[in-house]
Amino acid sequence: MSRTTRTVLPPRVFALADDLSGAAEVAAALGLRGRIVLGLATAPPRDGESVVLDLDTRQLAPEDAASAVRAALEYADGGVVLKKIDSLLRGNLAAETAAYATGARGVVIAPALPVAGRTVREGVVNLHGTALHTTDAWRAERGAAPVSVGAALGGVPTRVVPLATVRAPEPALHDRLRAVVAEGYHPVCDAETDADLDAIAEAALRLGPGIRLMGTGGLAAALGRRLAQVAQVAQVAQVAHADLGAGAGVGLSGRDGDRAAEADPDRSTEPARDCSTEADLDRPTGTDTVGPARADAVSPAPDGTPTRPLLVVVGTAEPTAVAQIAQLVAAGARHVTLPAHTLTDRSARPTLNIRTGVGYTPHGVTVVSIDGSHAVDPGVARGLAVGLARAVAEAAHESDLVLTGGETARRVLDALRIRELLPLDQIHHGAVRSRTADGRRVVTRPGSYGDTDSLLRIARALRPGLAPGALRPGLAPPSGQPVAPPVQPAPLGEPT
């Protein structure tokens, strides 16, 4: 008896983010075959796929950010819908959430990101155990940090779901979420661990159509784990039915199959990608593969060396950036600092050229940051990012890229007219390696992420031979600016 073989894949996921590094973080965490779109989608995801949009709204006026969310939701054609938010509650959170909630039965909100020490208890975000509004995490923002998630959401009606309910035996969490939504509120869920987020994701999915999810990359990873389980169960059930001569795909019901979807039999398929967890931080660099493609291919020359330079652009205001740059410089990278005033002054127009200079090598690594000798007004953040992108654009056209800070990453890729990225893997949490249409590698990372060895780990993943003293000078500084010594003031750029 002949059999019809059909492949069961997870449902499609449509996700929105307000900056590029966040969009990449979500795409990697979901673990689905998919793409990152810089702007509005041209088509919704298909079964077993994800589409993650960088709406680039972090620095927009609130009404413009809300309009972008509403326009993007027109492409949310069924499947799971997720809104990625900043784990420190930055951006146009109130305006975007109000727009996102319009037309939904309810929005389940879970802002915790345990892997980065960001937890939620009694509706308050804590950073390494300290309430967010009592830390200096908003030092680069124009206002003060909100005292709670509810406060950050403004007039959006919310109810806190406490940690005791999140961790209670089933079906307590599901029932509580359903009751809150039925009362016209959006549940804000406490969470301190990935297991808490797993419980929230499952309970939210079981609420059925019309429920949208909103949270950080931690919630996206929990969703990815859940969808991977669903796909695995569906595949096993399909094989069992095929062995019985059923001959067709299987639709699962209940907890282990409530979100499974059946793919077109004529469509090629790929296995679901793994997602990064805390354990990934201890793995060897470059091994956190989330796709079937070889993520470490770097278009080598006949002698085995890469044909492209590696350009690292640091546009973050985080104090850890100076130590991250220092480790990269100690391994042989060249460091150039650009004065902030030259980046905001269009008449100056500094231009970086990394293909000239004594001892130039095609596999050279250059790191560029903004001179942090003087304080920078957060109000000029976008102007600085635009100026930084303009300064490095010529060099970036020929290079593999490492871009820290969502605003910086987006401005550089806009300058290069790159509209889509294919996510490949995570080098460490939040440091997502993607591929462009022309085969280059682009690593994006939120500015506030990563230990002091973050940039070095990323560079070594892209250039495995990088070691102390391995690189030679190969740099012509822009507009006569000197190459920076290894120790520099903290670079200041954008609040990301």
Secondary structure, DSSP 8 states (H G I E B T S, - for coil): -------EE---EEEEESSHHHHHHHHHHH-SEEEEEESS-SS---TTEEEEEE---TTS-HHHHHHHHHHHGGG--SSEEEEE--TT--SSHHHHHHHHHTT-SEEEEE--BGGGTEEEETTEEEETTEEGGGSSTTTTSSS---SSHHHHTTTS-EEEE-HHHHTSSTTHHHHHHHHHHHTT-EEEE-BSSHHHHHHHHHHHHTT-TTEEEEE-HHHHHHHHHHHHHHHHHHHHHHHHHHHTT--S-----STTTTT-EE--TTS----------GGGGGS-TT--B-SSS-TT---B-TTSSBSS-EEEEE-B--THHHHHHHHHHHTT-EEEEE-HHHHH-TTT----B-S-STT--TT-EEEEEE--SS---GGGHHHHHHHHHHHHHHHHTTSEEEEESHHHHHHHHHHTT--EEEEEEEEETTEEEEE-TTS-EEEEE-TT---TTHHHHHHHHHSTT--TT------B-GGG--B--S-------B--
